């Protein structure tokens, strides 16, 4: 008798053969497309001969698979498996040979195709991509992120030169097919002296596993890195198929983890004597200090730094009196300079952090300023505390919450500045790096991967907890970039980048490929919401979308191969904006050790808006300081309880001009430092018809039904019932601003669909997701006809009063409608 596990293994084996057949058939389908739709240069004679031999063989495999499914005899199944494996190998070899033998003719077709595309879709690749280039090109995946040069030793120019030479050869192969690269420029200098290290809140060097392990404000580290950057720039400036340069990968990993690092005079900007004073308060002698440094053997990558060198080679201090830093070796934005820029005077800083009643704690000189040191005591957040049942990040990535240190309550004002500073110091570091890269002659846009999806679902110990977001970290860069893996929040991620980019391009460096339908969804909707390029990241050795999935992505690329759509259209918003409150985030971090409770309110807010099919923008406090844009009719503020005075003034002006402010009951109860606002300051919010309040607890309860660890459709927001709380928000939104589009079920209810529109001066484009079935799209205005770009057919339009309705049997669909005259 075959055991259950053995049966499962057999089933998996046959499933793999079925999928391999689907991959080969996808190749044949795509090559047939090029035969039909390609230009005069397509090698049709060679294709006819190839297709005549190969397709029948593939049909034989299909027949054998069907016979095997009903065969009970083990011997017969063994023979069939051998035939299938042999047939598939023969077919794939024929495909490879056809592509290789006709590479010049095929690449002429793909290059002409990609020249029409502004938006690119592709794959992030960790090894040599050369053997995938023909496949990517023929399946319409016109962009790839090449990440083949992770290396330490940023001052080793010979190694860098060898890496560049290798990369240039790969880029030349890609250029021949019309492919462009998101090009990672990344080296890692090795720390040598105390000034090069970043220190933890325990005032010991950070030696943990990380992409980065050095102090951003070390002039030696910056110079080593930027010498490499200039070399990269000089060698690659003339390469015409670099779409965007990505500096580093996730530089937040070592600099802004919670507990926040950087307790050293190079980062703080304090005097060495101030630092030594704090060191002596914590440690009785240098031996105690050394014994508190974590065992480097347990710290992954950075173990290599110390395995052949004694700790004393880096920190040659025999006593606390010997502790020294050479502050002339510092370069970059320090915490004290950041505070000077913000407050102007030491008196203003002291008043903001401690208030008049805390005069005994006031600093006597700027050199005495020191950030708050967290304690093991837990505090309570402002929005109900952390609810672990709502978490959507794997436990192994989070750590022990009981060990999460927090500052004392009286240090909350200082911690909000310390948390925000990390975004700005990383920004200072990145902008200087960008200038070094450009000094080599680079003309392509430059970005980084400092903007990550944790801005909605946080990791607790990682950087995004404390605000390394698009509004600050990427300030001054040419473009923005993001990694995200929770597809539930795709619209919010895109709204964040679109708003912060303010006209700049933004790119998705990494995102999930779950299955063919999800691949189609991501490919369509990243573009619908404004991205310039989207790259899938698949873990493991393959790093490539299966051909059967690539074929589905190719369907999207072909449907979006419309000049007006690609080059003249822009995303549409309903006039609704989500207020993303960095002030509330920083303050929750200061009070609870994590902003998670606030981020869970953000999750509820974006889930509600998505389920209600609202097209929205996302604005952070910093943007709102300058006034709320005129196109915003509704400002939705879930979880926003801490608001600084400038943002408060903008919200008041917005309401006075007739805008609707949709807020929780405790909106703006605190200033950015956690101090309670007076009733007089909040009086304008009361009995004001333009200030609408919603039941925050009822809305938060919706989050209980969302388990965003799940990758399966329906997405979790799609499973939300139209509860009274959700309907109440929908009615308040609609009263202030009517939706541009609605997707209705056969019963006339809001179908759980992801809404998305783009428009140009000539046309409106409506996106319908791949899972849609029996859906009616309802639009404002009168439209004569709708062209469906996937099927290249014209769909009838019916009118219902001032609405136009188009029925969709099955997604995906992309409707092109000429704007009513």
Protein Blocks (a to p, Z undefined) as FASTA:
>chain_A
ZZfklmmmmmmmmmmmmmmmmmmmmmmmmmmmmmmmmcfklcfklmmmmmmmmmmmmmmm
mmmmmmmmmpmblklmmmmmmmmmmmmmmmmmmmmmmmmmmmmmmmmmmmmmmmmpmbdc
ddddfbdfklmmmmmmmnopabccddfbgcehkllmklmmmmmmmmmmmmmmmmmnopac
ddddddddddfbfklpccdfkopacfbdcfbfcdfklmklmmmmmmmmmmmmmmmmmpck
bfbacehjhkllmmmcccdehiafklnopafklmmmmmmmmpmbfklmmmmpccfklnoj
mmmmmmmpcfklmmccfbfklpccdfklggcjdfklmmmmmnopaklmmmmmnommlmmm
pcfbfklpccddddfbdcddfeopaafklpcbdfklnopfklmccddfklmmmmmmmmmm
mmmmmmmmmmmmmmmmmmnopabdcddfkbcfklmmcghjamklnopafklmmgoiabdc
dddfbfklmmmmmmmmmmmnnopacddfbdcdfbfmlmmmmmmmmmmnopabdcdddedj
kopacfklmmmmmmmmmmmmcfklmmmgccddehiacdddfklmmmmmmmnopaklmmmm
mmmmmmmmmmnopacddddfklmmnopafklmbdcdehiabdcfklmmmmmmmmmnopac
dddfkgokbcfkopacdfklmmmmgopaklccddfklmmmmmmmpcfkbmbdcdfklmpc
cdfklmmmmmmmmmmoccfbdcddfkopacdddddddddfkbccddddfkbghiacdded
jdfbdcdfklopacddddehjaccdddfbacddddddddZZ
